[in-house]
C-alpha cells in the first residue's frame, strides 16, 4: 500500500499552505473577535479554484480529487478553523450536490458562480427538532402549478446569512416520512425567504451560523434536484463526503495545537531546563502526535475510497469520529502544556480549544458516527 502523495497533491498542499499562512493566519484572531464572515478570503480562494475543489473544470471548478480536498481543508484549518469549516461546508454540499444530482441546466446555471467563489452555498437540512434524525423533518414543499410552496424553519446553517444559493430539504409527501423528502435549489432573493436568528457560538465564530425561515416561499418546479422523494438519499450521500471535510478540519486543528505545544515546551524553562525535557510533557506530545497521524491516515483512507468510487460511509464516520476526538484531546493537552498562558486569548490556544469541540457535533455527533460504524459492521 502506497501512502505517498502524488507530485500534484504535494504541490496543491504546499500552495494552499503558503496561502493560508500568508493570507488567513494573520486574520484568524480578528475574525474570531469580530465574528465577521471572511468574505475577502472566500473571494481569493475562489480565484484559486478552492471553492469548487472537486468540480470539473468545465463547470468552473478545480477538478481535483478527494485526497486533495482533504489536504486543502487541513491546511486552511491549521491557519484558521473557521475558514477551514466554511470552505469544507461549501465544497461538500451546494456545488457537489448540484454536480452529482442536478440536471445539466442546473449545473450550468448554478455551479460556475459557486465554484468560482462568486456565491457562497449552504446546506439546509437541520431543524430545531430534526438534527441527527432527519426523518423528523417538518418543513414541507407543496406543488401548486409550476411552483413548490415551501414552509418551515432550518437551523444551525453555516454561512446562512451569506449564502446566495441554498440546497433546501423539505417533505413533498408528509405521509412517507424520510422517503417523502426532496431537495430544492433556493436563492436568497426569493419572496418568503428570510434569515432568522444568527447564533452567538462558542467557537468558529466567523461562520455566521443562523436560522433560515421559509414562509409560503414559491420555488420554481425546475429547481427540484433529482426526483421527488430522493432528498434523503441526496442528503446522506453528501453528508458522507462532508465528514471527510470535517475530519480534515479536525486534523488541522489538532496539528496546530501540537505545533504550538512543541514550540512552547522548548521555550518554557522550569526547574532550570526546558519543560520539553520533562517526561510528563514528552508523553503528552507523543500521544498527541500518534493520534494525529492515525486521524490523518483514516481521513485519507476515506478520501481514497471516495476517489475510487467505492463505498466509504463507514470509513468517513471512522475518520470523523477519530479526528474530532483527537482535535479536542490535542487542544486540551496543548492548553495544559501552555499552563496559565494557554488560558489567555493572546496565545491562540483557547480559540483552538473552543473551535475543536464543534467537530464532535456537526456533520453528525460522535454518537451518530458510532451508530454508522456499528451498523456497517453488524449488518
C-alpha positions as a LaTeX table, in Angstrom:
\begin{tabular}{lrrr}
\hline
Residue & $x$ (\AA) & $y$ (\AA) & $z$ (\AA) \\
\hline
Unk1 & 0.00 & 0.00 & 0.00 \\
Unk2 & 1.43 & 3.37 & $-1.04$ \\
Unk3 & 0.81 & 6.26 & 1.35 \\
Unk4 & 2.83 & 8.77 & $-0.67$ \\
Unk5 & 1.12 & 11.82 & $-2.13$ \\
Unk6 & 1.42 & 12.46 & $-5.86$ \\
Unk7 & 3.50 & 15.38 & $-7.09$ \\
Unk8 & 0.31 & 17.28 & $-7.90$ \\
Unk9 & $-1.11$ & 16.67 & $-4.41$ \\
Unk10 & 2.13 & 17.88 & $-2.80$ \\
Unk11 & 2.08 & 20.99 & $-4.97$ \\
Unk12 & $-1.55$ & 21.69 & $-4.06$ \\
Unk13 & $-0.88$ & 21.17 & $-0.35$ \\
Unk14 & 2.17 & 23.43 & $-0.37$ \\
Unk15 & 0.42 & 26.13 & $-2.40$ \\
Unk16 & $-2.56$ & 26.22 & $-0.05$ \\
Unk17 & $-0.28$ & 26.08 & 3.00 \\
Unk18 & 1.64 & 29.13 & 1.79 \\
Unk19 & $-1.59$ & 30.99 & 1.04 \\
Unk20 & $-3.12$ & 30.04 & 4.38 \\
Unk21 & $-0.15$ & 31.18 & 6.41 \\
Unk22 & 0.22 & 34.43 & 4.43 \\
Unk23 & $-3.43$ & 35.43 & 3.98 \\
Unk24 & $-5.53$ & 33.55 & 6.54 \\
Unk25 & $-3.49$ & 33.04 & 9.72 \\
Unk26 & $-2.85$ & 36.77 & 10.34 \\
Unk27 & $-6.63$ & 37.39 & 10.31 \\
Unk28 & $-7.70$ & 34.44 & 12.47 \\
Unk29 & $-7.80$ & 36.21 & 15.82 \\
Unk30 & $-9.54$ & 39.30 & 14.41 \\
Unk31 & $-12.18$ & 37.16 & 12.69 \\
Unk32 & $-12.83$ & 35.30 & 15.94 \\
Unk33 & $-13.18$ & 38.51 & 17.96 \\
Unk34 & $-15.33$ & 40.37 & 15.43 \\
Unk35 & $-17.32$ & 37.28 & 14.34 \\
Unk36 & $-17.03$ & 38.66 & 10.82 \\
Unk37 & $-17.60$ & 36.41 & 7.81 \\
Unk38 & $-14.24$ & 36.27 & 5.91 \\
Unk39 & $-15.68$ & 37.34 & 2.56 \\
Unk40 & $-12.35$ & 38.61 & 1.23 \\
Unk41 & $-10.69$ & 35.26 & 1.94 \\
Unk42 & $-13.52$ & 33.34 & 0.28 \\
Unk43 & $-13.18$ & 35.51 & $-2.83$ \\
Unk44 & $-9.41$ & 34.91 & $-3.01$ \\
Unk45 & $-9.89$ & 31.18 & $-2.52$ \\
Unk46 & $-12.46$ & 31.23 & $-5.30$ \\
Unk47 & $-9.88$ & 32.67 & $-7.68$ \\
Unk48 & $-7.54$ & 29.83 & $-6.72$ \\
Unk49 & $-10.24$ & 27.27 & $-7.50$ \\
Unk50 & $-10.68$ & 26.29 & $-3.87$ \\
Unk51 & $-14.45$ & 26.86 & $-3.78$ \\
Unk52 & $-15.02$ & 24.16 & $-6.37$ \\
Unk53 & $-12.28$ & 21.73 & $-5.45$ \\
Unk54 & $-13.87$ & 18.51 & $-6.78$ \\
Unk55 & $-15.93$ & 20.18 & $-9.51$ \\
Unk56 & $-14.76$ & 19.57 & $-13.11$ \\
Unk57 & $-13.09$ & 22.49 & $-14.85$ \\
Unk58 & $-15.90$ & 22.66 & $-17.43$ \\
Unk59 & $-18.15$ & 23.98 & $-14.65$ \\
Unk60 & $-15.55$ & 26.38 & $-13.27$ \\
Unk61 & $-14.04$ & 24.08 & $-10.65$ \\
Unk62 & $-10.52$ & 22.86 & $-9.99$ \\
Unk63 & $-11.21$ & 19.24 & $-10.99$ \\
Unk64 & $-9.24$ & 17.80 & $-8.07$ \\
Unk65 & $-9.67$ & 14.58 & $-6.12$ \\
Unk66 & $-10.94$ & 13.96 & $-2.59$ \\
Unk67 & $-7.44$ & 13.50 & $-1.18$ \\
Unk68 & $-6.51$ & 16.97 & $-2.44$ \\
Unk69 & $-9.72$ & 18.24 & $-0.85$ \\
Unk70 & $-8.66$ & 16.75 & 2.49 \\
Unk71 & $-5.20$ & 18.32 & 2.20 \\
Unk72 & $-6.67$ & 21.74 & 1.40 \\
Unk73 & $-9.11$ & 21.73 & 4.32 \\
Unk74 & $-6.40$ & 20.57 & 6.73 \\
Unk75 & $-4.01$ & 23.36 & 5.73 \\
Unk76 & $-6.71$ & 26.04 & 5.88 \\
Unk77 & $-7.84$ & 24.79 & 9.29 \\
Unk78 & $-4.30$ & 24.97 & 10.67 \\
Unk79 & $-4.37$ & 28.66 & 9.87 \\
Unk80 & $-7.99$ & 29.32 & 10.90 \\
Unk81 & $-10.60$ & 26.77 & 11.93 \\
Unk82 & $-13.50$ & 28.91 & 10.71 \\
Unk83 & $-12.11$ & 29.32 & 7.21 \\
Unk84 & $-11.48$ & 25.58 & 7.00 \\
Unk85 & $-15.05$ & 24.89 & 8.09 \\
Unk86 & $-16.62$ & 27.35 & 5.65 \\
Unk87 & $-14.66$ & 26.03 & 2.68 \\
Unk88 & $-15.44$ & 22.44 & 3.69 \\
Unk89 & $-19.18$ & 23.02 & 4.05 \\
Unk90 & $-19.41$ & 24.95 & 0.79 \\
Unk91 & $-17.47$ & 22.37 & $-1.25$ \\
Unk92 & $-19.13$ & 19.32 & 0.27 \\
Unk93 & $-22.68$ & 20.41 & $-0.36$ \\
Unk94 & $-24.01$ & 23.06 & $-2.73$ \\
Unk95 & $-21.75$ & 22.67 & $-5.81$ \\
Unk96 & $-21.12$ & 18.97 & $-5.22$ \\
Unk97 & $-24.81$ & 18.07 & $-4.82$ \\
Unk98 & $-25.66$ & 20.02 & $-7.97$ \\
Unk99 & $-22.90$ & 18.28 & $-9.92$ \\
Unk100 & $-23.80$ & 14.79 & $-8.72$ \\
Unk101 & $-27.60$ & 15.04 & $-8.64$ \\
Unk102 & $-28.59$ & 18.08 & $-10.68$ \\
Unk103 & $-29.60$ & 18.14 & $-14.33$ \\
Unk104 & $-27.46$ & 19.84 & $-16.95$ \\
Unk105 & $-29.37$ & 23.14 & $-16.84$ \\
Unk106 & $-28.95$ & 23.28 & $-13.05$ \\
Unk107 & $-25.26$ & 22.52 & $-13.37$ \\
Unk108 & $-24.66$ & 25.20 & $-15.99$ \\
Unk109 & $-26.71$ & 27.87 & $-14.22$ \\
Unk110 & $-25.67$ & 27.38 & $-10.60$ \\
Unk111 & $-22.30$ & 25.63 & $-10.29$ \\
Unk112 & $-19.92$ & 28.13 & $-12.00$ \\
Unk113 & $-20.56$ & 31.08 & $-9.63$ \\
Unk114 & $-20.37$ & 28.72 & $-6.65$ \\
Unk115 & $-17.14$ & 27.09 & $-7.86$ \\
Unk116 & $-15.54$ & 30.48 & $-8.53$ \\
Unk117 & $-16.41$ & 31.83 & $-5.08$ \\
Unk118 & $-18.75$ & 34.45 & $-6.51$ \\
Unk119 & $-21.58$ & 32.93 & $-4.47$ \\
Unk120 & $-21.47$ & 31.13 & $-1.15$ \\
Unk121 & $-23.57$ & 27.98 & $-0.87$ \\
Unk122 & $-25.39$ & 26.47 & 2.10 \\
Unk123 & $-26.94$ & 23.12 & 3.06 \\
Unk124 & $-30.28$ & 23.46 & 4.83 \\
Unk125 & $-31.46$ & 20.20 & 6.35 \\
Unk126 & $-31.23$ & 20.55 & 10.15 \\
Unk127 & $-34.33$ & 21.76 & 12.00 \\
Unk128 & $-35.00$ & 22.54 & 15.68 \\
Unk129 & $-36.40$ & 19.01 & 16.14 \\
Unk130 & $-34.60$ & 17.24 & 13.30 \\
Unk131 & $-30.85$ & 17.13 & 13.73 \\
Unk132 & $-29.39$ & 13.63 & 13.90 \\
Unk133 & $-32.86$ & 12.34 & 12.97 \\
Unk134 & $-33.58$ & 13.94 & 9.60 \\
Unk135 & $-36.63$ & 11.72 & 9.36 \\
Unk136 & $-38.31$ & 14.03 & 11.89 \\
Unk137 & $-38.21$ & 16.93 & 9.43 \\
Unk138 & $-41.27$ & 19.21 & 9.39 \\
Unk139 & $-40.53$ & 21.59 & 6.51 \\
Unk140 & $-42.96$ & 20.98 & 3.65 \\
Unk141 & $-42.96$ & 21.63 & $-0.08$ \\
Unk142 & $-46.39$ & 21.52 & $-1.76$ \\
Unk143 & $-46.65$ & 21.57 & $-5.54$ \\
Unk144 & $-49.02$ & 24.27 & $-6.77$ \\
Unk145 & $-48.99$ & 24.75 & $-10.52$ \\
Unk146 & $-45.42$ & 25.39 & $-11.65$ \\
Unk147 & $-44.04$ & 26.08 & $-8.17$ \\
Unk148 & $-43.39$ & 24.30 & $-4.90$ \\
Unk149 & $-44.57$ & 26.29 & $-1.88$ \\
Unk150 & $-42.11$ & 25.75 & 0.96 \\
Unk151 & $-42.87$ & 26.40 & 4.64 \\
Unk152 & $-40.60$ & 25.67 & 7.56 \\
Unk153 & $-37.56$ & 26.66 & 9.57 \\
Unk154 & $-33.99$ & 25.39 & 9.29 \\
Unk155 & $-31.40$ & 25.94 & 11.99 \\
Unk156 & $-27.62$ & 25.82 & 12.58 \\
Unk157 & $-26.95$ & 26.72 & 8.93 \\
Unk158 & $-23.26$ & 27.56 & 8.44 \\
Unk159 & $-22.90$ & 30.75 & 6.42 \\
Unk160 & $-26.68$ & 31.10 & 6.33 \\
Unk161 & $-26.79$ & 34.91 & 6.24 \\
Unk162 & $-24.21$ & 34.99 & 3.41 \\
Unk163 & $-25.47$ & 32.14 & 1.26 \\
Unk164 & $-26.85$ & 33.06 & $-2.15$ \\
Unk165 & $-27.61$ & 29.51 & $-3.26$ \\
Unk166 & $-29.07$ & 27.11 & $-0.71$ \\
Unk167 & $-29.86$ & 23.41 & $-1.01$ \\
Unk168 & $-33.07$ & 23.03 & 0.98 \\
Unk169 & $-34.62$ & 19.74 & 2.04 \\
Unk170 & $-38.39$ & 19.52 & 2.53 \\
Unk171 & $-41.16$ & 16.95 & 2.60 \\
Unk172 & $-43.11$ & 16.65 & $-0.63$ \\
Unk173 & $-45.02$ & 13.71 & 0.85 \\
Unk174 & $-45.52$ & 14.03 & 4.61 \\
Unk175 & $-47.10$ & 10.59 & 4.93 \\
Unk176 & $-43.99$ & 8.90 & 3.53 \\
Unk177 & $-41.64$ & 10.41 & 6.14 \\
Unk178 & $-37.98$ & 10.31 & 5.07 \\
Unk179 & $-38.97$ & 8.67 & 1.78 \\
Unk180 & $-41.07$ & 11.73 & 1.01 \\
Unk181 & $-38.16$ & 14.14 & 1.37 \\
Unk182 & $-36.99$ & 16.14 & $-1.66$ \\
Unk183 & $-34.18$ & 18.59 & $-2.38$ \\
Unk184 & $-34.52$ & 22.06 & $-3.90$ \\
Unk185 & $-32.34$ & 24.91 & $-5.14$ \\
Unk186 & $-33.31$ & 28.09 & $-3.30$ \\
Unk187 & $-31.93$ & 31.58 & $-3.86$ \\
Unk188 & $-31.88$ & 34.10 & $-1.03$ \\
Unk189 & $-33.80$ & 36.58 & $-3.20$ \\
Unk190 & $-36.99$ & 34.51 & $-3.24$ \\
Unk191 & $-40.05$ & 36.11 & $-1.70$ \\
Unk192 & $-40.88$ & 34.41 & 1.58 \\
Unk193 & $-37.25$ & 33.71 & 2.47 \\
Unk194 & $-35.58$ & 35.38 & 5.43 \\
Unk195 & $-32.69$ & 34.85 & 7.79 \\
Unk196 & $-33.76$ & 34.23 & 11.38 \\
Unk197 & $-31.56$ & 34.31 & 14.47 \\
Unk198 & $-27.79$ & 34.48 & 13.97 \\
Unk199 & $-26.32$ & 32.44 & 16.80 \\
Unk200 & $-23.66$ & 33.57 & 19.28 \\
Unk201 & $-21.46$ & 30.48 & 19.29 \\
Unk202 & $-18.68$ & 29.07 & 21.45 \\
Unk203 & $-16.31$ & 28.61 & 18.51 \\
Unk204 & $-15.83$ & 29.05 & 14.74 \\
Unk205 & $-17.40$ & 32.40 & 15.40 \\
Unk206 & $-16.90$ & 33.99 & 11.99 \\
Unk207 & $-19.00$ & 31.37 & 10.18 \\
Unk208 & $-22.24$ & 33.30 & 10.88 \\
Unk209 & $-24.44$ & 30.31 & 11.73 \\
Unk210 & $-28.16$ & 31.08 & 11.56 \\
Unk211 & $-31.75$ & 30.03 & 11.15 \\
Unk212 & $-33.32$ & 30.16 & 7.69 \\
Unk213 & $-37.07$ & 30.70 & 7.57 \\
Unk214 & $-39.40$ & 29.95 & 4.65 \\
Unk215 & $-42.93$ & 31.36 & 4.69 \\
Unk216 & $-45.04$ & 30.47 & 1.66 \\
Unk217 & $-41.88$ & 30.68 & $-0.42$ \\
Unk218 & $-42.50$ & 29.79 & $-4.06$ \\
Unk219 & $-39.71$ & 27.79 & $-5.69$ \\
Unk220 & $-39.86$ & 27.07 & $-9.43$ \\
Unk221 & $-40.69$ & 23.46 & $-10.21$ \\
Unk222 & $-37.49$ & 23.14 & $-12.23$ \\
Unk223 & $-35.47$ & 23.80 & $-9.06$ \\
Unk224 & $-36.26$ & 20.30 & $-7.78$ \\
Unk225 & $-32.99$ & 18.34 & $-7.62$ \\
Unk226 & $-33.38$ & 14.79 & $-8.88$ \\
Unk227 & $-36.80$ & 13.25 & $-8.40$ \\
Unk228 & $-39.42$ & 13.78 & $-5.69$ \\
Unk229 & $-38.56$ & 11.59 & $-2.72$ \\
Unk230 & $-34.82$ & 11.41 & $-3.44$ \\
Unk231 & $-33.91$ & 14.07 & $-0.88$ \\
Unk232 & $-32.98$ & 11.70 & 1.94 \\
Unk233 & $-30.63$ & 9.77 & $-0.33$ \\
Unk234 & $-29.08$ & 13.02 & $-1.59$ \\
Unk235 & $-28.59$ & 14.32 & 1.95 \\
Unk236 & $-26.96$ & 11.16 & 3.28 \\
Unk237 & $-24.60$ & 10.76 & 0.33 \\
Unk238 & $-23.40$ & 14.34 & 0.62 \\
Unk239 & $-23.01$ & 14.11 & 4.40 \\
Unk240 & $-20.65$ & 11.15 & 3.94 \\
Unk241 & $-18.37$ & 13.37 & 1.87 \\
Unk242 & $-18.83$ & 16.24 & 4.30 \\
Unk243 & $-17.47$ & 14.07 & 7.11 \\
Unk244 & $-14.18$ & 13.79 & 5.24 \\
Unk245 & $-14.05$ & 17.59 & 5.27 \\
Unk246 & $-14.79$ & 17.87 & 8.99 \\
Unk247 & $-12.24$ & 15.15 & 9.75 \\
Unk248 & $-9.69$ & 17.17 & 7.77 \\
Unk249 & $-10.64$ & 20.31 & 9.67 \\
Unk250 & $-10.17$ & 18.44 & 12.95 \\
Unk251 & $-6.75$ & 17.15 & 11.86 \\
Unk252 & $-5.71$ & 20.72 & 11.03 \\
Unk253 & $-6.84$ & 21.98 & 14.45 \\
Unk254 & $-5.04$ & 19.12 & 16.20 \\
Unk255 & $-1.83$ & 19.67 & 14.23 \\
Unk256 & $-1.85$ & 23.38 & 15.05 \\
Unk257 & $-2.34$ & 22.55 & 18.73 \\
Unk258 & 0.60 & 20.14 & 18.61 \\
Unk259 & 2.86 & 22.60 & 16.78 \\
Unk260 & 2.17 & 25.27 & 19.38 \\
Unk261 & 2.69 & 22.80 & 22.22 \\
Unk262 & 6.07 & 21.73 & 20.85 \\
Unk263 & 7.23 & 25.32 & 20.40 \\
Unk264 & 6.07 & 26.30 & 23.88 \\
Unk265 & 7.65 & 23.27 & 25.54 \\
Unk266 & 11.04 & 24.22 & 24.09 \\
Unk267 & 10.74 & 27.87 & 25.12 \\
Unk268 & 9.34 & 27.46 & 28.62 \\
Unk269 & 12.05 & 26.91 & 31.25 \\
Unk270 & 11.18 & 25.50 & 34.65 \\
Unk271 & 13.48 & 23.99 & 37.27 \\
Unk272 & 16.46 & 25.11 & 35.21 \\
Unk273 & 15.56 & 23.36 & 31.93 \\
Unk274 & 13.01 & 23.48 & 29.11 \\
Unk275 & 9.83 & 21.65 & 30.02 \\
Unk276 & 10.29 & 19.56 & 26.86 \\
Unk277 & 12.87 & 17.64 & 28.90 \\
Unk278 & 10.20 & 16.52 & 31.35 \\
Unk279 & 8.77 & 13.06 & 30.76 \\
Unk280 & 5.23 & 14.23 & 31.53 \\
Unk281 & 5.41 & 16.74 & 28.66 \\
Unk282 & 7.13 & 14.27 & 26.33 \\
Unk283 & 4.37 & 11.72 & 26.83 \\
Unk284 & 1.66 & 14.30 & 26.15 \\
Unk285 & 3.35 & 15.26 & 22.88 \\
Unk286 & 3.91 & 11.63 & 21.90 \\
Unk287 & 0.24 & 10.79 & 22.38 \\
Unk288 & $-0.88$ & 13.90 & 20.52 \\
Unk289 & 1.37 & 13.10 & 17.55 \\
Unk290 & 0.24 & 9.47 & 17.42 \\
Unk291 & $-3.46$ & 10.34 & 17.48 \\
Unk292 & $-2.99$ & 12.97 & 14.79 \\
Unk293 & $-1.21$ & 10.58 & 12.46 \\
Unk294 & $-3.88$ & 7.92 & 12.97 \\
Unk295 & $-6.59$ & 10.50 & 12.26 \\
Unk296 & $-4.83$ & 11.75 & 9.15 \\
Unk297 & $-4.44$ & 8.24 & 7.75 \\
Unk298 & $-8.09$ & 7.38 & 8.44 \\
Unk299 & $-9.14$ & 10.58 & 6.70 \\
Unk300 & $-7.02$ & 9.93 & 3.64 \\
Unk301 & $-8.25$ & 6.35 & 3.51 \\
Unk302 & $-11.86$ & 7.58 & 3.35 \\
Unk303 & $-10.89$ & 10.13 & 0.68 \\
Unk304 & $-9.10$ & 7.43 & $-1.32$ \\
Unk305 & $-12.18$ & 5.21 & $-1.28$ \\
Unk306 & $-14.34$ & 8.14 & $-2.40$ \\
Unk307 & $-11.96$ & 8.76 & $-5.29$ \\
Unk308 & $-12.15$ & 5.13 & $-6.39$ \\
Unk309 & $-15.95$ & 5.13 & $-6.33$ \\
Unk310 & $-16.09$ & 2.56 & $-3.54$ \\
Unk311 & $-18.44$ & 2.77 & $-0.56$ \\
Unk312 & $-16.92$ & 4.92 & 2.16 \\
Unk313 & $-19.70$ & 5.71 & 4.66 \\
Unk314 & $-18.14$ & 3.66 & 7.46 \\
Unk315 & $-14.63$ & 4.88 & 6.76 \\
Unk316 & $-15.76$ & 8.52 & 6.68 \\
Unk317 & $-17.53$ & 8.03 & 10.00 \\
Unk318 & $-14.40$ & 6.42 & 11.49 \\
Unk319 & $-12.25$ & 9.29 & 10.27 \\
Unk320 & $-14.64$ & 11.92 & 11.58 \\
Unk321 & $-15.00$ & 10.18 & 14.96 \\
Unk322 & $-11.27$ & 9.71 & 15.48 \\
Unk323 & $-10.19$ & 13.09 & 14.14 \\
Unk324 & $-12.77$ & 15.13 & 16.06 \\
Unk325 & $-11.94$ & 13.46 & 19.36 \\
Unk326 & $-8.25$ & 13.93 & 18.57 \\
Unk327 & $-8.78$ & 17.65 & 17.96 \\
Unk328 & $-10.46$ & 18.05 & 21.34 \\
Unk329 & $-7.76$ & 15.99 & 23.05 \\
Unk330 & $-4.87$ & 17.88 & 21.45 \\
Unk331 & $-6.37$ & 21.29 & 22.16 \\
Unk332 & $-6.78$ & 20.27 & 25.79 \\
Unk333 & $-3.23$ & 18.90 & 26.11 \\
Unk334 & $-1.73$ & 21.90 & 24.33 \\
Unk335 & $-3.52$ & 24.26 & 26.71 \\
Unk336 & $-2.22$ & 22.21 & 29.63 \\
Unk337 & 1.35 & 22.46 & 28.33 \\
Unk338 & 0.96 & 26.22 & 27.97 \\
Unk339 & $-0.32$ & 26.44 & 31.54 \\
Unk340 & $-1.82$ & 29.76 & 32.57 \\
Unk341 & $-0.66$ & 31.38 & 29.35 \\
Unk342 & $-2.77$ & 28.96 & 27.34 \\
Unk343 & $-5.85$ & 30.32 & 29.09 \\
Unk344 & $-5.13$ & 33.81 & 27.75 \\
Unk345 & $-6.52$ & 34.86 & 24.37 \\
Unk346 & $-3.24$ & 36.25 & 23.03 \\
Unk347 & $-1.67$ & 32.79 & 22.75 \\
Unk348 & $-4.43$ & 31.41 & 20.50 \\
Unk349 & $-4.80$ & 28.12 & 22.35 \\
Unk350 & $-8.16$ & 28.91 & 23.91 \\
Unk351 & $-9.51$ & 29.60 & 20.41 \\
Unk352 & $-8.35$ & 26.17 & 19.24 \\
Unk353 & $-9.92$ & 24.71 & 22.37 \\
Unk354 & $-13.28$ & 26.34 & 21.55 \\
Unk355 & $-13.12$ & 25.57 & 17.84 \\
Unk356 & $-12.22$ & 21.91 & 18.32 \\
Unk357 & $-15.41$ & 20.98 & 20.16 \\
Unk358 & $-17.79$ & 21.59 & 17.27 \\
Unk359 & $-16.05$ & 18.92 & 15.20 \\
Unk360 & $-17.54$ & 16.33 & 17.57 \\
Unk361 & $-21.03$ & 17.69 & 16.89 \\
Unk362 & $-21.71$ & 18.86 & 13.34 \\
Unk363 & $-22.00$ & 16.52 & 10.33 \\
Unk364 & $-23.27$ & 14.03 & 12.92 \\
Unk365 & $-22.28$ & 13.77 & 16.57 \\
Unk366 & $-19.70$ & 11.25 & 17.74 \\
Unk367 & $-22.59$ & 9.07 & 18.84 \\
Unk368 & $-24.06$ & 9.11 & 15.34 \\
Unk369 & $-20.66$ & 8.15 & 13.90 \\
Unk370 & $-20.58$ & 5.14 & 16.22 \\
Unk371 & $-24.06$ & 4.20 & 15.05 \\
Unk372 & $-22.96$ & 4.38 & 11.40 \\
Unk373 & $-19.84$ & 2.32 & 12.11 \\
Unk374 & $-21.58$ & $-0.35$ & 14.17 \\
Unk375 & $-24.44$ & $-0.62$ & 11.68 \\
Unk376 & $-21.96$ & $-1.20$ & 8.87 \\
Unk377 & $-20.13$ & $-3.89$ & 10.85 \\
Unk378 & $-23.16$ & $-5.71$ & 12.24 \\
Unk379 & $-25.46$ & $-5.72$ & 9.21 \\
\hline
\end{tabular}
